[in-house]
Amino acid sequence: MLLGYISTCNSRAHCEYARTSSTATWHADDVWIYVPAGSFPMGAPTTEAGSNDWERPVHTVTFAHGFFIGKYEITTRTYEACEGAGSCTLASVADWDGEGWGLNRTSNNRATHPQNGVTWPQAGAVCAWLGGRRPSDAEWEYAAKGPTTHRKYPWGNSPEPTCANGTAVMEAGSGYGCGIGGTWPVGQKATGLSAVGALDMAGNLFEWVEDCWHDDYTNAPIDGSTWTTNCTSNSSRVLRGGSFFRPATYLRADFRINDAWTQRRAGYGTRCLRPLP
């Protein structure tokens, strides 16, 4: 379904598409997972511990068409290749540096870490360079939960995420990022696979999505499209997926925050989506 890519089935019975040939190191990170059309309950039930009113009301979202979601968050080496092509500008952690963790670069041995310090427009630029775009809020959550009954985390309702059980990269008393001070290389928490097989949908970085912020899901689209009602050029934008500096409640599949689209923070990155060709 993707020219120049070969498909294999993953442990979640979804097709992954990886490049048939690799001429640059970042090509190893260029893997897409096909998410078929379907429906799911978006949002958090009132009974879910740690949930918030802005994650409700729960509503059914139906996708008429499938799409491809990135298996990984955009890596440093991928983003640097986009810079080299002239399509991306330098990321920055000027607004929060991770308490000294700083900007991920190949020069500081973080080539396979997710690229942090990315603003909302920069997320759009790297996704466009890869032939895609930022996912909508609904597309992101669907890729995390899948077309099933509600699940608390991308991997299911249990176990609760810890640094020891291989589910998420999170703050856990011993320092940000499970004790290493920041992000981890992508794909290290293998038991944290989402419903479709994507990795790090809980932890590592918050991920920018397309939508502007609304205080709850009243009148949200039910077709999976980007929610642009009452958006302005100054509207804050939605981020998903928790981060290396947040506790477990931020790692729920329904959890979302918002920030100004100009923010340059060590905990912000992205994951891309490609619509069907």
C-alpha positions as CSV (number, residue, x, y, z in Angstrom):
1,M,0.0,0.0,0.0
2,L,3.0,2.3,0.3
3,L,5.4,2.4,-2.6
4,G,9.0,1.6,-1.6
5,Y,7.9,-0.1,1.6
6,I,7.5,-3.7,2.6
7,S,4.8,-4.9,5.0
8,T,5.0,-7.4,7.9
9,C,2.4,-8.2,10.6
10,N,3.2,-7.2,14.1
11,S,2.2,-8.8,17.4
12,R,-1.0,-6.7,17.4
13,A,-2.0,-8.2,13.9
14,H,-1.5,-4.9,12.1
15,C,0.6,-4.4,9.0
16,E,3.8,-2.4,9.4
17,Y,5.5,-0.8,6.5
18,A,9.3,-0.4,6.5
19,R,11.5,0.8,3.7
20,T,12.6,-1.9,1.3
21,S,16.1,-0.3,1.1
22,S,18.0,1.9,3.5
23,T,20.5,4.6,2.3
24,A,20.5,6.7,5.5
25,T,20.5,5.7,9.2
26,W,17.2,7.5,9.8
27,H,15.4,5.2,7.3
28,A,15.3,2.6,10.0
29,D,12.9,4.8,12.0
30,D,10.7,5.4,8.9
31,V,8.1,2.7,9.8
32,W,4.3,3.1,9.4
33,I,1.4,1.1,10.8
34,Y,-1.8,0.7,8.9
35,V,-4.9,1.5,11.1
36,P,-8.0,0.3,9.4
37,A,-11.4,2.1,9.3
38,G,-13.6,1.5,12.3
39,S,-15.2,3.1,15.4
40,F,-14.1,3.6,19.0
41,P,-15.3,5.3,22.2
42,M,-13.2,8.5,22.5
43,G,-12.7,10.1,25.9
44,A,-12.6,9.0,29.5
45,P,-15.5,7.6,31.5
46,T,-16.3,9.3,34.8
47,T,-15.2,6.2,36.7
48,E,-11.6,6.3,35.4
49,A,-9.3,7.3,38.2
50,G,-7.4,10.5,37.4
51,S,-9.6,11.5,34.5
52,N,-10.7,15.0,33.8
53,D,-13.8,16.8,32.6
54,W,-12.0,18.0,29.5
55,E,-11.7,14.4,28.4
56,R,-15.5,14.1,28.3
57,P,-18.2,13.4,27.2
58,V,-17.3,10.0,25.9
59,H,-18.5,9.9,22.3
60,T,-18.3,7.4,19.4
61,V,-15.9,8.3,16.6
62,T,-16.2,6.5,13.3
63,F,-13.4,6.5,10.6
64,A,-14.6,5.9,7.1
65,H,-11.1,5.4,5.9
66,G,-7.9,3.9,7.3
67,F,-4.6,5.7,7.7
68,F,-1.0,5.1,8.6
69,I,0.5,6.1,11.9
70,G,4.2,6.4,12.7
71,K,5.4,3.4,14.8
72,Y,7.8,5.8,16.5
73,E,8.0,9.4,17.5
74,I,10.1,11.4,15.1
75,T,13.7,10.7,16.0
76,T,16.5,13.2,16.2
77,R,18.3,11.7,13.2
78,T,15.1,11.9,11.1
79,Y,14.5,15.6,12.1
80,E,18.1,16.4,11.4
81,A,17.7,14.9,7.9
82,C,14.7,17.2,7.4
83,E,16.9,20.1,8.5
84,G,19.6,19.1,6.0
85,A,17.0,19.0,3.2
86,G,16.0,22.6,4.1
87,S,12.4,21.6,5.1
88,C,12.8,21.9,8.9
89,T,14.3,24.6,11.2
90,L,16.4,24.0,14.3
91,A,14.4,22.8,17.3
92,S,15.0,24.6,20.6
93,V,14.4,24.1,24.3
94,A,14.5,27.8,25.1
95,D,11.2,27.7,27.0
96,W,12.1,24.7,29.2
97,D,15.3,22.7,28.9
98,G,14.4,19.6,31.0
99,E,16.3,21.0,34.0
100,G,19.5,20.7,32.1
101,W,18.7,17.7,29.8
102,G,18.7,20.0,26.8
103,L,18.1,19.5,23.1
104,N,18.4,16.0,21.6
105,R,21.0,15.9,18.8
106,T,23.2,13.3,17.1
107,S,26.2,15.3,18.4
108,N,25.3,14.4,22.0
109,N,24.7,10.8,21.2
110,R,20.9,11.0,21.0
111,A,20.3,10.2,17.4
112,T,17.7,7.5,18.1
113,H,15.9,9.6,20.8
114,P,12.8,11.4,19.9
115,Q,13.4,14.9,18.7
116,N,12.4,17.3,21.5
117,G,12.1,21.1,21.5
118,V,9.7,20.9,18.5
119,T,7.0,23.6,18.1
120,W,3.6,22.9,16.6
121,P,4.6,24.4,13.2
122,Q,7.9,22.4,13.2
123,A,5.9,19.2,13.9
124,G,3.8,20.0,10.8
125,A,6.9,20.7,8.7
126,V,8.7,17.4,9.5
127,C,5.5,15.4,8.9
128,A,4.9,17.1,5.6
129,W,8.5,16.3,4.6
130,L,7.8,12.7,5.3
131,G,4.7,12.8,3.1
132,G,2.2,13.2,5.9
133,R,0.8,15.5,8.6
134,R,0.2,15.7,12.3
135,P,-2.6,13.4,13.4
136,S,-5.9,14.7,14.5
137,D,-6.7,14.3,18.2
138,A,-9.2,11.5,17.4
139,E,-6.7,9.7,15.0
140,W,-4.1,9.8,17.7
141,E,-6.4,8.3,20.4
142,Y,-7.7,5.7,18.0
143,A,-4.2,4.5,17.2
144,A,-3.6,4.3,21.0
145,K,-6.8,2.5,21.9
146,G,-7.9,0.7,18.8
147,P,-11.5,-0.3,17.9
148,T,-12.3,-1.9,21.1
149,T,-14.0,-1.1,24.4
150,H,-12.4,1.6,26.4
151,R,-8.8,1.0,27.6
152,K,-7.0,3.1,30.2
153,Y,-3.5,2.9,28.7
154,P,-2.3,2.3,25.1
155,W,-1.4,-1.3,26.2
156,G,-4.7,-2.0,28.1
157,N,-6.1,-1.4,31.5
158,S,-3.1,-2.9,33.3
159,P,-0.5,-2.9,34.5
160,E,-0.1,0.5,35.9
161,P,2.9,2.1,34.3
162,T,6.2,1.9,36.2
163,C,9.9,2.2,35.2
164,A,10.3,-1.5,36.0
165,N,7.6,-3.2,33.9
166,G,8.6,-2.0,30.5
167,T,5.5,0.1,29.6
168,A,6.5,3.7,29.7
169,V,9.3,6.2,30.1
170,M,8.2,8.4,33.0
171,E,9.2,10.2,36.2
172,A,9.4,7.7,39.0
173,G,11.2,9.1,42.0
174,S,14.7,8.4,40.7
175,G,14.8,11.2,38.2
176,Y,13.1,12.2,34.9
177,G,12.8,9.4,32.3
178,C,13.1,6.5,34.8
179,G,16.4,7.8,36.2
180,I,18.3,8.8,33.1
181,G,17.3,12.5,33.3
182,G,15.3,12.8,30.1
183,T,14.1,10.8,27.0
184,W,15.0,7.3,26.0
185,P,15.8,6.0,22.5
186,V,12.5,5.3,20.8
187,G,11.0,1.8,21.0
188,Q,12.7,0.7,24.3
189,K,9.5,0.0,26.2
190,A,8.3,-3.0,24.2
191,T,5.5,-4.1,26.5
192,G,4.0,-0.6,26.1
193,L,2.8,-1.3,22.6
194,S,-0.4,0.5,21.7
195,A,-3.5,-1.3,20.4
196,V,-2.1,-1.1,16.8
197,G,1.6,-1.7,17.7
198,A,2.9,1.9,18.0
199,L,5.5,2.5,20.6
200,D,5.9,5.4,23.2
201,M,2.4,6.6,22.9
202,A,2.7,6.9,26.7
203,G,5.8,8.5,27.8
204,N,9.0,9.9,26.3
205,L,7.5,13.1,24.8
206,F,4.2,14.9,24.6
207,E,3.2,14.8,20.9
208,W,1.6,17.7,19.0
209,V,-1.6,16.9,17.1
210,E,-3.6,19.0,14.6
211,D,-6.5,20.2,16.8
212,C,-6.8,23.5,18.6
213,W,-7.9,23.3,22.3
214,H,-11.6,23.0,23.4
215,D,-12.5,22.8,27.1
216,D,-14.4,19.5,26.6
217,Y,-15.7,17.2,23.8
218,T,-19.2,18.8,23.5
219,N,-19.9,19.1,19.7
220,A,-16.6,17.4,18.8
221,P,-16.4,15.8,15.3
222,I,-17.5,12.2,15.2
223,D,-15.7,11.4,11.9
224,G,-12.2,11.6,13.2
225,S,-11.4,14.9,11.5
226,T,-9.4,17.8,13.0
227,W,-11.5,20.0,15.3
228,T,-11.1,23.5,14.0
229,T,-14.3,25.1,15.2
230,N,-13.6,28.5,16.8
231,C,-9.8,28.1,16.1
232,T,-7.8,31.3,15.6
233,S,-4.1,31.8,14.7
234,N,-3.4,32.3,18.4
235,S,-5.3,29.2,19.6
236,S,-3.4,26.8,21.9
237,R,-2.9,23.3,20.4
238,V,-3.4,19.9,21.8
239,L,-0.6,17.6,23.0
240,R,-0.9,13.9,23.7
241,G,1.0,11.0,25.2
242,G,2.6,12.2,28.4
243,S,6.3,12.9,28.7
244,F,9.4,11.9,30.6
245,F,8.7,14.4,33.3
246,R,5.1,13.6,34.2
247,P,3.5,11.0,36.6
248,A,1.5,8.0,35.5
249,T,-1.9,9.8,35.4
250,Y,-0.6,11.7,32.4
251,L,0.1,8.5,30.5
252,R,-3.6,7.5,30.1
253,A,-4.7,7.1,26.5
254,D,-7.4,9.8,27.0
255,F,-5.1,12.4,28.6
256,R,-4.5,15.6,26.8
257,I,-3.1,19.0,27.6
258,N,-2.7,22.2,25.6
259,D,0.0,24.9,25.1
260,A,0.8,27.8,22.9
261,W,1.9,26.6,19.4
262,T,5.1,28.5,19.8
263,Q,6.3,26.7,22.9
264,R,9.9,25.2,22.7
265,R,10.1,22.7,25.4
266,A,12.3,19.7,26.1
267,G,9.2,17.5,26.6
268,Y,7.5,18.3,23.3
269,G,7.8,16.3,20.0
270,T,5.6,14.7,17.5
271,R,4.5,11.5,15.7
272,C,3.3,11.7,12.1
273,L,0.3,10.3,10.2
274,R,0.0,9.5,6.5
275,P,-3.5,9.4,4.9
276,L,-4.2,6.6,2.4
277,P,-2.6,7.4,-1.0
